[in-house]
Amino acid sequence: MYQSTVRKTLLSLIFIVITVIILLPYILKNLGLHPDYEGNTFDLSGKKALIIATSHGVLNYPGESSGKPSGLASSELTAPYFEFIDANISVDIASIKGGEIPVDPQTTSYFVRSSSDKRFYKDAEAVNKLNNSININEIDFSVYDIVFLAGGWGAAYDLGFSDTLAAGISKAYYSGSIIGAICHGPLGLINSKDKNGNILIAGRKMTGVTDKQVKELNITMTPLHPEEELKKAGALFEAKTKFLDQFAYHVVVDDEKRFVTGQNQNSGHETAQRIMKIIEESS
């Protein structure tokens, strides 16, 4: 009798665990992770986009060489990538050091991977671009209609410290590019200057991952935090909030319609869509 009860209890626990595993991605989606976004259809043939990502693949305290694997938040590259590709835009992928871009393994796990992630890693050409990214030192930023900075925890270690990226963003701006950034990606904008030597994003409405989300996830060791650094740079920071900010969602276009920023991993599709709408309306 006792063994039978134990067996039934174990089977019940196994059933509950399997059910939770199966349902968790749907639960997270309903809470706000990777929301569906039905955007417009664009044909921007002849346009070129550059997506830039981190080269830093370890979550550690500044000065440490080892730590938890991290890097690019996958959907923050894959979502805009296919938005642009589906609009017949030619897309290049670059990184701070070039070569293989480290992808945070948590962002491609069964529980949190997005539909664009699933599509991306089945696309040989896309994966090849990710594994053989262009070094930004070899990039002529002025030839791109769109420059998009993907995020992820790795971006907190290198995007905001790259003089090449800062200069490239300024060059892209003055050549007429629309500049997008998401989550930690806006850190790549904080040191770009205008022709008078002033910070380019000062006085512009922008968003990025919030201090609240950083604290909620208990990942405070990174050297730069987007909300804090954007405010220091003079940007007019705004964001949405939820019981957990990782389920929040917000996209901001500056008044000049030259910078489009997304708050976190949930904003990739709309950020790209808003960029393409600006280009279409200006053509």
VOPAGU-2260 file (C-alpha; in pm, 1 decimal, decimal comma):
REM VOPAGU-2260
SITE   aa  ch    i         X         Y         Z
SITE  MET   A    0       0,0       0,0       0,0
SITE  TYR   A    1     281,5     237,8      99,9
SITE  GLN   A    2     479,8     166,3    -219,9
SITE  SER   A    3     169,9     222,1    -429,8
SITE  THR   A    4     110,4     561,1    -266,1
SITE  VAL   A    5     472,3     663,5    -316,8
SITE  ARG   A    6     457,0     555,4    -681,8
SITE  LYS   A    7     139,4     757,8    -741,8
SITE  THR   A    8     291,6    1061,6    -570,7
SITE  LEU   A    9     606,8    1040,7    -781,8
SITE  LEU   A   10     404,8    1001,3   -1101,1
SITE  SER   A   11     195,9    1302,9   -1004,7
SITE  LEU   A   12     508,2    1510,3    -938,6
SITE  ILE   A   13     662,9    1402,5   -1268,9
SITE  PHE   A   14     342,5    1497,3   -1450,3
SITE  ILE   A   15     338,7    1839,9   -1284,3
SITE  VAL   A   16     704,5    1904,0   -1371,2
SITE  ILE   A   17     654,3    1802,3   -1735,2
SITE  THR   A   18     342,2    2017,2   -1759,8
SITE  VAL   A   19     526,7    2319,7   -1620,1
SITE  ILE   A   20     816,4    2267,1   -1863,7
SITE  ILE   A   21     578,5    2248,6   -2158,0
SITE  LEU   A   22     366,3    2542,7   -2051,0
SITE  LEU   A   23     635,4    2779,1   -1919,5
SITE  PRO   A   24     719,6    2936,2   -2258,9
SITE  TYR   A   25     351,0    3013,7   -2310,3
SITE  ILE   A   26     318,8    3151,3   -1957,8
SITE  LEU   A   27     619,6    3379,4   -2008,6
SITE  LYS   A   28     482,1    3499,1   -2341,5
SITE  ASN   A   29     147,0    3581,5   -2184,6
SITE  LEU   A   30     327,6    3779,2   -1916,2
SITE  GLY   A   31     487,4    3991,2   -2190,1
SITE  LEU   A   32     806,0    3817,5   -2306,2
SITE  HIS   A   33     857,9    3841,0   -2684,0
SITE  PRO   A   34     507,2    3970,6   -2761,9
SITE  ASP   A   35     360,9    3911,4   -3105,8
SITE  TYR   A   36     385,8    4216,2   -3328,4
SITE  GLU   A   37     191,4    4243,5   -3650,8
SITE  GLY   A   38     367,5    4517,2   -3838,1
SITE  ASN   A   39     347,4    4660,4   -4185,3
SITE  THR   A   40     489,3    4506,9   -4500,4
SITE  PHE   A   41     772,5    4709,3   -4650,6
SITE  ASP   A   42     969,7    4683,4   -4972,8
SITE  LEU   A   43    1290,1    4876,2   -4920,7
SITE  SER   A   44    1493,6    4710,2   -5194,0
SITE  GLY   A   45    1831,5    4874,5   -5239,3
SITE  LYS   A   46    1858,9    4984,0   -4877,2
SITE  LYS   A   47    2136,1    4859,2   -4650,2
SITE  ALA   A   48    2129,5    4783,6   -4277,7
SITE  LEU   A   49    2411,9    4718,5   -4034,7
SITE  ILE   A   50    2345,8    4536,9   -3707,9
SITE  ILE   A   51    2621,0    4568,8   -3448,7
SITE  ALA   A   52    2660,4    4342,2   -3146,1
SITE  THR   A   53    2895,9    4284,8   -2856,1
SITE  SER   A   54    3216,9    4082,7   -2861,3
SITE  HIS   A   55    3215,4    4027,8   -2483,7
SITE  GLY   A   56    3094,9    3684,0   -2380,7
SITE  VAL   A   57    3141,6    3665,8   -2004,5
SITE  LEU   A   58    2930,6    3807,5   -1723,3
SITE  ASN   A   59    3186,7    3922,0   -1468,9
SITE  TYR   A   60    3300,7    4207,1   -1253,5
SITE  PRO   A   61    3525,6    4459,0   -1431,0
SITE  GLY   A   62    3882,6    4332,4   -1419,9
SITE  GLU   A   63    3787,1    3966,4   -1394,3
SITE  SER   A   64    3857,1    3730,1   -1684,6
SITE  SER   A   65    3618,4    3449,2   -1599,7
SITE  GLY   A   66    3251,0    3426,5   -1524,5
SITE  LYS   A   67    2913,9    3305,1   -1640,5
SITE  PRO   A   68    2873,2    3277,5   -2021,7
SITE  SER   A   69    2687,1    3576,3   -2160,5
SITE  GLY   A   70    2699,2    3809,5   -2459,8
SITE  LEU   A   71    2433,0    3905,8   -2713,2
SITE  ALA   A   72    2067,3    3871,7   -2619,0
SITE  SER   A   73    1969,8    3662,9   -2918,9
SITE  SER   A   74    1629,6    3806,5   -3010,2
SITE  GLU   A   75    1768,4    4160,0   -3001,9
SITE  LEU   A   76    1956,6    4070,3   -3319,1
SITE  THR   A   77    1733,8    3806,6   -3475,5
SITE  ALA   A   78    1410,5    4009,4   -3459,4
SITE  PRO   A   79    1542,0    4318,6   -3642,2
SITE  TYR   A   80    1745,9    4099,5   -3876,4
SITE  PHE   A   81    1438,4    3931,8   -4022,5
SITE  GLU   A   82    1231,1    4249,1   -4015,9
SITE  PHE   A   83    1493,8    4401,2   -4244,7
SITE  ILE   A   84    1546,8    4088,8   -4454,9
SITE  ASP   A   85    1172,5    4049,7   -4512,1
SITE  ALA   A   86    1164,8    4409,0   -4638,3
SITE  ASN   A   87    1433,3    4319,6   -4898,1
SITE  ILE   A   88    1700,4    4516,3   -4714,4
SITE  SER   A   89    2058,5    4394,3   -4741,7
SITE  VAL   A   90    2183,7    4321,3   -4387,6
SITE  ASP   A   91    2540,8    4303,0   -4259,8
SITE  ILE   A   92    2629,6    4191,8   -3906,9
SITE  ALA   A   93    2928,8    4341,0   -3727,7
SITE  SER   A   94    3076,7    4339,0   -3379,7
SITE  ILE   A   95    3332,2    4530,7   -3177,8
SITE  LYS   A   96    3614,5    4282,4   -3249,7
SITE  GLY   A   97    3471,3    4090,1   -3544,1
SITE  GLY   A   98    3447,1    3714,2   -3578,1
SITE  GLU   A   99    3208,6    3495,9   -3380,6
SITE  ILE   A  100    2958,5    3689,6   -3173,9
SITE  PRO   A  101    2902,2    3532,7   -2829,4
SITE  VAL   A  102    2534,2    3462,2   -2768,2
SITE  ASP   A  103    2400,2    3444,9   -2414,2
SITE  PRO   A  104    2292,3    3079,3   -2384,2
SITE  GLN   A  105    2002,0    3170,7   -2158,6
SITE  THR   A  106    1844,8    3373,6   -2439,6
SITE  THR   A  107    1832,6    3073,5   -2673,0
SITE  SER   A  108    1705,6    2826,5   -2414,9
SITE  TYR   A  109    1379,6    2641,2   -2469,7
SITE  PHE   A  110    1199,0    2859,6   -2218,9
SITE  VAL   A  111    1278,5    3203,6   -2360,2
SITE  ARG   A  112    1381,3    3166,0   -2724,7
SITE  SER   A  113    1167,7    3366,2   -2964,5
SITE  SER   A  114    1015,9    3277,5   -3300,3
SITE  SER   A  115    1285,0    3485,1   -3472,1
SITE  ASP   A  116    1552,7    3288,7   -3284,0
SITE  LYS   A  117    1410,7    2960,8   -3410,8
SITE  ARG   A  118    1408,7    3093,4   -3766,3
SITE  PHE   A  119    1756,1    3246,0   -3743,4
SITE  TYR   A  120    1945,1    2937,6   -3630,8
SITE  LYS   A  121    1792,6    2734,0   -3913,1
SITE  ASP   A  122    1917,0    2989,4   -4168,3
SITE  ALA   A  123    2271,4    2899,3   -4278,0
SITE  GLU   A  124    2343,3    3242,6   -4426,4
SITE  ALA   A  125    2229,8    3422,2   -4110,7
SITE  VAL   A  126    2432,4    3194,7   -3882,5
SITE  ASN   A  127    2738,3    3244,1   -4102,1
SITE  LYS   A  128    2706,3    3621,5   -4061,8
SITE  LEU   A  129    2681,8    3579,2   -3683,8
SITE  ASN   A  130    2986,4    3351,3   -3667,0
SITE  ASN   A  131    3193,1    3565,3   -3902,7
SITE  SER   A  132    3086,3    3915,2   -3810,9
SITE  ILE   A  133    3264,5    4215,8   -3957,7
SITE  ASN   A  134    3502,3    4407,5   -3731,5
SITE  ILE   A  135    3363,7    4760,1   -3691,2
SITE  ASN   A  136    3711,2    4896,6   -3765,7
SITE  GLU   A  137    3654,7    4777,2   -4123,2
SITE  ILE   A  138    3312,9    4940,8   -4159,5
SITE  ASP   A  139    3222,1    5251,4   -4355,9
SITE  PHE   A  140    2921,2    5358,8   -4154,4
SITE  SER   A  141    2816,3    5616,0   -4413,1
SITE  VAL   A  142    2702,8    5354,2   -4667,0
SITE  TYR   A  143    2421,0    5222,6   -4447,0
SITE  ASP   A  144    2064,7    5348,9   -4437,6
SITE  ILE   A  145    2014,4    5181,7   -4098,9
SITE  VAL   A  146    2259,1    5123,6   -3815,7
SITE  PHE   A  147    2113,8    4908,1   -3537,5
SITE  LEU   A  148    2280,3    4832,7   -3204,1
SITE  ALA   A  149    2172,0    4503,3   -3048,1
SITE  GLY   A  150    2195,4    4454,3   -2672,4
SITE  GLY   A  151    2252,6    4184,6   -2416,5
SITE  TRP   A  152    2464,7    4195,2   -2102,7
SITE  GLY   A  153    2784,8    4173,4   -2306,4
SITE  ALA   A  154    2710,9    4510,3   -2463,7
SITE  ALA   A  155    2757,5    4673,7   -2122,5
SITE  TYR   A  156    3128,1    4585,9   -2142,7
SITE  ASP   A  157    3224,9    4712,7   -2486,6
SITE  LEU   A  158    2972,1    4919,6   -2684,3
SITE  GLY   A  159    3003,3    5225,6   -2460,9
SITE  PHE   A  160    3384,0    5206,2   -2451,8
SITE  SER   A  161    3447,1    5187,2   -2827,4
SITE  ASP   A  162    3581,1    5507,5   -2981,7
SITE  THR   A  163    3538,1    5348,3   -3324,3
SITE  LEU   A  164    3169,3    5288,9   -3261,0
SITE  ALA   A  165    3116,6    5638,2   -3120,2
SITE  ALA   A  166    3276,6    5793,3   -3427,3
SITE  GLY   A  167    3088,7    5555,6   -3656,5
SITE  ILE   A  168    2752,9    5653,1   -3509,7
SITE  SER   A  169    2833,4    6020,4   -3563,3
SITE  LYS   A  170    2935,0    5947,7   -3922,7
SITE  ALA   A  171    2618,1    5747,0   -3981,8
SITE  TYR   A  172    2406,2    6027,3   -3838,7
SITE  TYR   A  173    2559,3    6292,3   -4063,8
SITE  SER   A  174    2529,2    6066,7   -4368,1
SITE  GLY   A  175    2154,0    6040,5   -4309,4
SITE  SER   A  176    2125,2    5696,0   -4148,3
SITE  ILE   A  177    1844,1    5607,4   -3911,7
SITE  ILE   A  178    1998,0    5473,3   -3592,9
SITE  GLY   A  179    1829,5    5208,4   -3383,0
SITE  ALA   A  180    1926,8    5050,2   -3053,6
SITE  ILE   A  181    1767,8    4814,3   -2804,9
SITE  CYS   A  182    1815,3    4719,1   -2439,7
SITE  HIS   A  183    2190,3    4765,1   -2367,7
SITE  GLY   A  184    2250,3    4870,5   -2728,9
SITE  PRO   A  185    2194,0    5243,2   -2656,9
SITE  LEU   A  186    2518,2    5237,4   -2457,1
SITE  GLY   A  187    2687,6    5254,1   -2797,4
SITE  LEU   A  188    2542,0    5604,5   -2843,1
SITE  ILE   A  189    2656,3    5775,3   -2525,3
SITE  ASN   A  190    2992,7    5903,5   -2653,7
SITE  SER   A  191    2899,0    6005,1   -3007,8
SITE  LYS   A  192    2949,1    6375,0   -3074,9
SITE  ASP   A  193    2795,4    6628,6   -3309,4
SITE  LYS   A  194    3000,9    6864,6   -3527,3
SITE  ASN   A  195    3037,2    7104,8   -3237,3
SITE  GLY   A  196    3174,9    6841,1   -3003,7
SITE  ASN   A  197    2854,6    6806,9   -2803,5
SITE  ILE   A  198    2701,8    6470,4   -2713,4
SITE  LEU   A  199    2483,6    6374,9   -3007,0
SITE  ILE   A  200    2197,1    6224,1   -2808,9
SITE  ALA   A  201    2165,3    6503,6   -2552,9
SITE  GLY   A  202    1808,0    6633,0   -2540,3
SITE  ARG   A  203    1668,1    6340,6   -2740,2
SITE  LYS   A  204    1395,8    6106,2   -2616,6
SITE  MET   A  205    1538,2    5758,7   -2566,2
SITE  THR   A  206    1487,1    5433,2   -2382,4
SITE  GLY   A  207    1684,1    5125,3   -2287,1
SITE  VAL   A  208    1688,3    4862,0   -2019,3
SITE  THR   A  209    1588,8    5015,5   -1686,8
SITE  ASP   A  210    1779,1    5025,6   -1360,6
SITE  LYS   A  211    1478,4    4846,6   -1212,2
SITE  GLN   A  212    1518,3    4551,3   -1451,4
SITE  VAL   A  213    1890,5    4531,1   -1380,6
SITE  LYS   A  214    1821,7    4512,7   -1007,5
SITE  GLU   A  215    1535,0    4265,4   -1046,4
SITE  LEU   A  216    1764,0    4028,0   -1233,6
SITE  ASN   A  217    2044,1    4094,6    -984,7
SITE  ILE   A  218    2296,1    4163,6   -1259,2
SITE  THR   A  219    2447,8    4484,3   -1129,7
SITE  MET   A  220    2816,5    4405,5   -1176,3
SITE  THR   A  221    2835,7    4525,5   -1536,6
SITE  PRO   A  222    3038,5    4846,6   -1579,3
SITE  LEU   A  223    2759,8    5046,3   -1747,6
SITE  HIS   A  224    2381,7    5055,2   -1705,3
SITE  PRO   A  225    2170,4    5205,3   -1989,3
SITE  GLU   A  226    1921,8    5413,8   -1790,9
SITE  GLU   A  227    2196,5    5566,1   -1578,9
SITE  GLU   A  228    2433,1    5633,1   -1869,7
SITE  LEU   A  229    2168,2    5771,5   -2105,4
SITE  LYS   A  230    2062,9    6020,1   -1839,5
SITE  LYS   A  231    2428,0    6117,4   -1782,2
SITE  ALA   A  232    2459,2    6181,1   -2156,3
SITE  GLY   A  233    2163,3    6418,3   -2141,1
SITE  ALA   A  234    1908,8    6195,8   -2312,7
SITE  LEU   A  235    1545,9    6230,7   -2206,9
SITE  PHE   A  236    1499,9    5881,1   -2071,9
SITE  GLU   A  237    1158,0    5719,5   -2065,9
SITE  ALA   A  238    1036,4    5364,9   -2007,0
SITE  LYS   A  239     737,2    5152,2   -1915,6
SITE  THR   A  240     719,1    4932,9   -1609,2
SITE  LYS   A  241     547,8    4614,9   -1493,8
SITE  PHE   A  242     564,4    4401,4   -1181,9
SITE  LEU   A  243     888,0    4281,0   -1344,7
SITE  ASP   A  244    1041,4    4513,6   -1603,0
SITE  GLN   A  245    1166,0    4223,2   -1812,8
SITE  PHE   A  246     802,6    4189,2   -1923,4
SITE  ALA   A  247     763,4    4561,2   -1998,0
SITE  TYR   A  248     765,4    4703,5   -2349,1
SITE  HIS   A  249     840,3    5046,5   -2495,9
SITE  VAL   A  250     975,5    5201,9   -2815,7
SITE  VAL   A  251    1077,5    5566,0   -2852,5
SITE  VAL   A  252    1140,0    5780,0   -3160,1
SITE  ASP   A  253    1323,4    6108,2   -3105,9
SITE  ASP   A  254    1163,9    6428,6   -3234,5
SITE  GLU   A  255    1398,5    6447,8   -3533,7
SITE  LYS   A  256    1308,8    6088,9   -3625,5
SITE  ARG   A  257    1672,3    5985,4   -3647,9
SITE  PHE   A  258    1700,9    5762,2   -3339,1
SITE  VAL   A  259    1465,4    5474,7   -3257,3
SITE  THR   A  260    1525,7    5291,6   -2930,7
SITE  GLY   A  261    1361,8    4989,9   -2767,8
SITE  GLN   A  262    1346,7    4929,7   -2394,4
SITE  ASN   A  263    1443,6    4562,6   -2386,6
SITE  GLN   A  264    1423,7    4224,5   -2560,4
SITE  ASN   A  265    1048,8    4263,4   -2610,8
SITE  SER   A  266    1085,6    4562,2   -2843,8
SITE  GLY   A  267    1293,1    4426,5   -3132,4
SITE  HIS   A  268    1020,4    4391,4   -3392,1
SITE  GLU   A  269     858,3    4728,6   -3333,8
SITE  THR   A  270    1190,4    4912,8   -3315,1
SITE  ALA   A  271    1283,5    4779,3   -3659,4
SITE  GLN   A  272     935,6    4848,7   -3793,7
SITE  ARG   A  273     941,5    5208,9   -3674,6
SITE  ILE   A  274    1279,1    5258,1   -3841,2
SITE  MET   A  275    1149,9    5126,0   -4173,0
SITE  LYS   A  276     836,9    5340,7   -4152,4
SITE  ILE   A  277    1054,7    5649,9   -4117,1
SITE  ILE   A  278    1258,3    5549,7   -4423,1
SITE  GLU   A  279     948,5    5473,9   -4629,8
SITE  GLU   A  280     785,9    5806,1   -4540,5
SITE  SER   A  281    1101,8    6000,0   -4626,2
SITE  SER   A  282    1154,0    5830,4   -4964,0
